[in-house]
Amino acid sequence: MTIDFDSMAQFTDTVAGDNRDPYPELAVKRRETPVELKVQLGYDLSERLTATVYQYDDVATVLRDNETYSSGAIRDLMAVVMGPYVLVGMDEPEHKRHRHLVSQAFRAKTLAHWEEDLMGDVIDELIDNFAARGTAELVREFTFRFPVQVIAEVLGVPRTDHAQFHEYAVQIINVAADPENGIKAGAAMREYLVDHVEARRKQPGSDVISDLVASEIDGERLDDEEIYSFLRLLLPAGAETTYRAAGNFIFGLLTHTDQLEMLRADRSLMPQAIEEAIRWETPLLITNRRCLRDTELHGVEIPEGADVIPHVGSANHDETRWDNPEQFDITREPQPQIAFGLGPHMCLGMHLARLELKVAVNRLIDRLPNLRLDPAGNDPHIHGERFRSPTSLPILFG
């Protein structure tokens, strides 16, 4: 079974939008309306008072202050596909309990095992499919495919089911655009997981499902519905955002060949190159919060009940933190970017995502000599307003 890349890409690009360069407008917003209050359509298509936050420091304030800015708005949207226990949509103390229990599946020792024994094999197998050709289209043949295969392997899902998992991931994360198929995918994935969770309970393995089943702190365990909800979050989050981040990173290197050669010669630059790529083209530009009490941010009064949109993509281009923020520069002085969030909801999978980007780019550089964009390719570019990534990366090598 193979997933229809063209139909999935067309669907996700429709959701993402076709804006190639939102950054000039975002710079104006940071300068003129750093907190913009207006009535607009919410995720449920009702009119809601919304405060969009554009500057880095203000975005950081919102993300850190979960007592004023609730994550419950995310649960309201995603519970229909992920179940009632959506980790990224929880507030304290519920969030802290769940995070502690599920984080045991992402221990440093486990990550090292995945890097050595899993990621390289998945990525090499995909490269094997085109390595002899001297040409490839990396989004269709590589970046769109490897993250969901890694997540599926991490969960212990049979390879015969990887394509089905990919379809679930796309439909779940795009539920706002296509509620009917998103809800069906969430229900189908839960049904699929029932047998796998029960099997790991009887016979544990070295996968994440086994870790979640066994996870215990102070006598507390996750019940089945909590496990199903977390897995339905992990699958699309790991597949969708990582595939976009990988495409953006590779595009940055292929369009800045001096930096590609610099990285090829000195792999110690890889960690800062990854951070720069995620800052430069953040794969998911916005998130959502709800104001729990009347407050003020950057001189703007935000009433209780208003939606608050921290614009992470704008924050990562804040000129008060980075010189020439629109420039991709892997030699830039390291400065923490905010794509993985801040505060209690700092992304649990960020170390896994960084490992995947490192292994993927290292393998491409090592295995594809003279890697370069195909000048005859169909206008490769990054685009989107909510999600950002390239739709195609035509390459030549050898």
RAVENHU-V97914 format. One record per run of one state. SS is the DSSP state (a for helix, b for strand, c for the rest). FROM is the first residue (numbers start at 1). TO is the last residue. If there is no record, write none. Layout:
ss=(SS | SS)
from=(FROM | FROM)
to=(TO | TO)
This chain:
ss=(c | a | c | a | c | b | c | b | c | a | c | b | c | a | c | a | c | a | c | a | c | b | a | c | a | c | a | c | a | c | b | c | b | c | a | c | a | c | a | c | b | c | b | c | b | c | b | c | b | c | b | a | c | a | c | a | c | b | c | b | c | b | c | b | c | b | c)
from=(1 | 5 | 17 | 23 | 33 | 35 | 42 | 47 | 54 | 56 | 65 | 69 | 71 | 72 | 83 | 87 | 90 | 94 | 107 | 108 | 129 | 135 | 138 | 156 | 159 | 174 | 179 | 203 | 208 | 215 | 216 | 218 | 220 | 222 | 224 | 255 | 257 | 266 | 267 | 281 | 284 | 285 | 286 | 287 | 289 | 292 | 295 | 298 | 300 | 303 | 307 | 312 | 316 | 343 | 346 | 350 | 368 | 372 | 374 | 382 | 384 | 387 | 388 | 389 | 391 | 394 | 397)
to=(4 | 16 | 22 | 32 | 34 | 41 | 46 | 53 | 55 | 64 | 68 | 70 | 71 | 82 | 86 | 89 | 93 | 106 | 107 | 128 | 134 | 137 | 155 | 158 | 173 | 178 | 202 | 207 | 214 | 215 | 217 | 219 | 221 | 223 | 254 | 256 | 265 | 266 | 280 | 283 | 284 | 285 | 286 | 288 | 291 | 294 | 297 | 299 | 302 | 306 | 311 | 315 | 342 | 345 | 349 | 367 | 371 | 373 | 381 | 383 | 386 | 387 | 388 | 390 | 393 | 396 | 398)
